[in-house]
Amino acid sequence: MTIKQFITDCITGIDGESADIGRVLWVLGALAFLGLSVYAVLKSGTFDGMGFGAGYGGVLGGGGAAIGMKAKTEPGPEQ
């Protein structure tokens, strides 16, 4: 599996072709969260592990819940 295929699998629906806006926003939100956390560490030199864990858990949990609720409306693979 290539990195391109992995990213495509992460941001598309069940059919593997149509982009899912919820998944795209989830990935962008997670990357922004991680990037801002790294920036905060480099800028101030401190890191709150509990705050990071709670915030990142919220981002991942919310995204997973949204994908789970939307699973019944996604188009299936064409046969």
ChimeraX attribute file (.defattr): number of C-alpha atoms within 10 A of each C-alpha:
attribute: neighborCount
match mode: 1-to-1
recipient: residues
	/A:1	5
	/A:2	7
	/A:3	8
	/A:4	9
	/A:5	10
	/A:6	10
	/A:7	12
	/A:8	15
	/A:9	16
	/A:10	16
	/A:11	20
	/A:12	18
	/A:13	23
	/A:14	15
	/A:15	13
	/A:16	16
	/A:17	13
	/A:18	13
	/A:19	16
	/A:20	18
	/A:21	12
	/A:22	17
	/A:23	19
	/A:24	15
	/A:25	13
	/A:26	21
	/A:27	18
	/A:28	12
	/A:29	16
	/A:30	16
	/A:31	12
	/A:32	12
	/A:33	16
	/A:34	14
	/A:35	11
	/A:36	12
	/A:37	15
	/A:38	13
	/A:39	12
	/A:40	13
	/A:41	12
	/A:42	11
	/A:43	9
	/A:44	8
	/A:45	9
	/A:46	9
	/A:47	13
	/A:48	9
	/A:49	9
	/A:50	9
	/A:51	10
	/A:52	14
	/A:53	11
	/A:54	10
	/A:55	13
	/A:56	16
	/A:57	12
	/A:58	12
	/A:59	16
	/A:60	15
	/A:61	12
	/A:62	13
	/A:63	19
	/A:64	15
	/A:65	11
	/A:66	14
	/A:67	17
	/A:68	10
	/A:69	10
	/A:70	13
	/A:71	13
	/A:72	9
	/A:73	8
	/A:74	14
	/A:75	13
	/A:76	12
	/A:77	10
	/A:78	5
	/A:79	3
